[in-house]
Amino acid sequence: MANEVLVEDWTPGRKLWLKTPGRYSMDVAVEILGWIEGFDNVSILDPGWPSPGYGKLVEVGIKVQFGNIQFAIMCSYDDIFIDRIAGNNRKFTTLCEAIQQKFVTT
């Protein structure tokens, strides 16, 4: 149970809200950012995110440019919020589906 990652809310094309019940969500959010950074045509718009404090990941959010989509990822307590800011709804939906396949445990 302590390593669960659950989908709390999912609105395709708009947002993905993940939960890590019983533990702080930052580690999972960092894993997601690192995984996304491994793709081509990705720019994480906060150069301080890999630092020990993870930049603005906690409570403020970090913007990510992935091809023609821009989204923000933010963590707070046991929540991870991934929200589309601009770009193609379908591509954002595909990205969120891939995140769910890779990180969601149940």
Secondary structure, DSSP 4 states (H G I P E B T S, - for coil): -TT--EEEEEETTTEEEEE-TTS-SHHHHHHHHHHHHTSTTEEES-TTTTSTT-TTTBTT-EEEEETTEEEEEEEETTEEEEEEEES-HHHHHHHHHHHHHHH---
